[in-house]
């Protein structure tokens, strides 16, 4: 089971992307627990395997890395094209690379 936290500003479009990522993981037979949270809750979700930031808050990458590095949790910003296209398969690939699964 891979646990992922996705952080964003408002959460509307990120929730749609999370749904697409879940669908992609089911198709591939990958056990995935993924949830979207507002960026203000970053420090509350350090029990995950991977953290993704929505493109709208990619400027917070350094801050997120500081929060999660002490927990050995990789952090990356979601590619803006994949985000805009709601490409769950591509973002799932990013998760698999980040978690080395």
Number of C-alpha atoms within 10 A of each C-alpha: 9 15 16 23 22 26 26 24 16 14 16 10 15 23 17 14 23 23 16 18 24 20 17 20 18 12 10 11 9 16 12 18 16 18 15 23 19 14 18 10 10 18 11 9 14 18 13 17 19 24 26 24 26 25 21 14 14 19 12 14 15 11 11 22 17 11 18 20 12 9 13 13 19 18 23 20 20 22 17 13 11 15 19 12 10 19 17 21 18 18 21 21 15 18 25 14 12 17 16 7 10
